[in-house]
């Protein structure tokens, strides 16, 4: 049984990601706002959006931080540690899809500056008439230094694009607009357009689920470390002592169970050494 279980685990580890039917080739474009080009954990190639090549209007300001981002894999950290923001409303213009069909617009965010709600809030429009994101407060949604993706299903037909039961003129161009509000400046870490459903897009841009309570606990731990507060010493309770006694009683049985599989391994090792000795003579 142990050998069978090990085999199942190995197959799961090496099974190709493409077997789900979703391919990185479905991504028509992906931009790492304010940062360099890179390849994501799912093999999606993100274009550079540094100040010398950006298509943002106005250019605004590119920024980056060197802190770990929760919910994002190691390969995708660079997407959420770089950003582009502006002191005013700014926009990107991208070529619209050439074929009618269903698409998903993905917006990538993380709040790396503010550590409280209602300090940065802004809206996002698509092609001027589609209000696709209203009053976005990243910290209030996922906390500080945590990745957050927004998926917007789109339908393209003829010279129009539809989202959230509203329609706008396409004109061969997608205009992505980050609108400044009353609370600080608009920003974005990146954006992408996927040919396919929202489910396809989520497979291509996965995040690790972390509860907001857990993120707050991480922030509290960080604050305690900054203040150099010594950890409290917790004395073992009666129930804890009883658990320790039970573990001690079970320990010899566990050692016996572990020792059993070692017997055939020992025999195989001795036989192998004997064969090696015979051929070396």
SVG drawing of the C-alpha trace seen along z (x, -y; Angstrom):
<svg xmlns="http://www.w3.org/2000/svg" viewBox="-27 -64 67 77">
<polyline fill="none" stroke="black" stroke-width="0.4" points="0.0,0.0 2.8,-2.4 4.4,-1.8 1.1,-2.4 0.5,-5.6 4.0,-6.8 3.4,-6.1 0.2,-8.1 2.0,-11.1 4.8,-10.9 2.3,-10.8 0.5,-13.9 3.7,-15.8 4.8,-15.2 1.4,-15.3 1.4,-18.0 -0.4,-21.2 -1.9,-21.4 -4.0,-18.4 -6.8,-20.7 -7.3,-21.9 -6.3,-25.5 -3.2,-26.8 -1.1,-29.9 -1.6,-30.4 -5.1,-31.6 -3.5,-34.8 -3.7,-37.4 -1.5,-39.8 -0.2,-40.3 1.5,-43.4 3.6,-43.7 2.7,-47.3 5.7,-49.4 8.0,-46.3 10.1,-44.1 9.1,-41.2 8.9,-37.8 7.3,-34.4 4.7,-33.4 4.3,-30.2 1.9,-29.0 4.2,-29.9 2.4,-33.1 4.8,-35.7 4.3,-39.2 5.4,-42.2 7.6,-44.9 6.0,-48.2 9.1,-50.1 9.1,-53.9 11.0,-53.7 8.4,-51.4 5.2,-52.1 1.9,-52.7 0.3,-54.4 -1.1,-57.9 0.0,-59.9 3.1,-57.9 2.6,-58.3 5.2,-56.7 6.6,-53.2 7.5,-51.8 8.7,-48.6 9.1,-47.2 11.2,-44.4 8.8,-42.6 7.1,-39.2 3.5,-39.2 1.0,-36.9 -1.2,-34.6 1.3,-34.7 3.8,-32.0 7.5,-32.7 7.6,-33.0 4.8,-35.5 6.1,-37.8 7.5,-40.3 4.0,-40.9 2.8,-42.2 5.9,-44.0 6.0,-46.3 3.2,-48.8 2.3,-51.9 0.4,-54.7 -0.4,-58.4 -1.4,-61.5 -4.3,-61.7 -6.5,-59.4 -4.4,-57.3 -5.1,-54.8 -3.8,-52.1 -4.9,-51.5 -4.6,-47.9 -5.5,-46.4 -9.0,-44.8 -9.5,-41.1 -10.0,-40.4 -12.5,-37.6 -16.0,-37.7 -16.3,-35.6 -15.9,-35.4 -12.9,-36.8 -11.8,-37.6 -10.0,-40.7 -7.8,-40.2 -6.5,-43.0 -3.7,-42.4 -3.3,-44.4 -1.6,-44.5 -1.5,-47.2 2.2,-47.6 2.0,-51.1 -1.1,-51.7 -1.9,-49.6 -5.5,-50.6 -8.8,-50.9 -10.3,-54.0 -6.9,-55.4 -6.7,-54.4 -9.8,-54.0 -10.4,-54.3 -12.5,-53.1 -11.7,-51.3 -13.5,-51.9 -13.3,-50.0 -13.8,-51.9 -15.1,-54.9 -18.7,-53.6 -18.1,-50.3 -17.7,-50.8 -16.0,-47.5 -14.5,-48.2 -16.2,-50.6 -14.6,-52.0 -11.7,-49.5 -10.0,-49.5 -7.3,-46.8 -6.4,-46.8 -10.0,-46.5 -10.4,-43.5 -7.2,-41.5 -5.0,-43.4 -1.4,-44.7 1.1,-43.0 -1.4,-40.4 -2.1,-39.6 -5.6,-40.4 -6.9,-39.5 -10.1,-40.8 -11.7,-38.8 -14.1,-40.6 -15.9,-38.4 -16.2,-40.2 -18.1,-39.5 -16.9,-40.9 -19.3,-41.1 -18.7,-43.2 -17.8,-46.7 -18.9,-46.4 -17.7,-45.0 -20.1,-44.0 -19.4,-43.5 -21.8,-43.3 -24.9,-43.6 -23.6,-46.9 -22.2,-47.6 -19.6,-50.0 -18.2,-50.8 -15.0,-48.9 -13.4,-50.8 -10.6,-48.3 -9.2,-49.3 -9.6,-48.4 -9.2,-51.5 -8.4,-50.6 -8.8,-53.6 -7.8,-53.9 -9.8,-56.8 -8.6,-59.0 -11.0,-59.4 -11.0,-61.3 -8.7,-58.9 -5.1,-58.9 -4.0,-57.8 -5.1,-55.0 -2.6,-52.2 -2.3,-48.8 0.3,-45.9 -0.6,-44.4 -3.4,-43.3 -4.1,-40.5 -6.7,-39.4 -7.6,-35.7 -9.5,-34.2 -11.9,-32.0 -14.1,-31.9 -13.4,-33.3 -12.7,-29.7 -9.9,-29.5 -8.4,-32.8 -8.5,-31.7 -6.6,-28.5 -3.9,-30.6 -3.6,-33.1 -4.0,-31.1 -3.7,-32.5 -3.4,-30.8 -6.5,-31.3 -5.7,-33.1 -8.4,-34.3 -8.3,-38.0 -8.0,-37.1 -4.8,-35.2 -3.4,-38.2 -4.2,-40.4 -2.5,-37.9 0.6,-38.2 0.5,-42.0 0.2,-41.8 3.1,-39.5 5.2,-41.8 4.3,-44.8 5.4,-42.7 8.7,-41.9 9.3,-45.6 8.6,-46.5 11.0,-43.7 8.4,-42.3 9.6,-39.1 7.2,-36.1 5.1,-35.1 6.0,-31.7 3.0,-29.4 3.1,-26.8 1.8,-23.3 -1.8,-22.7 -3.1,-19.4 -4.5,-18.3 -1.2,-19.1 0.6,-16.9 -1.8,-14.1 -1.3,-14.3 2.5,-14.1 2.2,-11.0 0.0,-9.3 2.6,-10.2 5.3,-8.7 3.3,-5.5 2.8,-5.2 6.5,-6.0 7.8,-2.4 5.0,-1.1 5.8,-3.8 9.5,-2.9 8.7,0.7 6.5,-0.1 9.2,-2.2 11.8,0.5 9.9,3.2 10.3,1.7 14.0,1.4 14.6,5.2 14.1,5.8 16.1,2.7 19.0,4.0 18.9,7.4 18.8,5.7 21.8,3.5 23.9,6.5 23.1,8.5 24.0,5.5 27.4,5.2 28.0,8.9 27.4,8.7 29.6,5.6 32.4,7.4 32.0,10.5 32.4,8.4 35.3,6.4 37.4,9.6"/>
</svg>
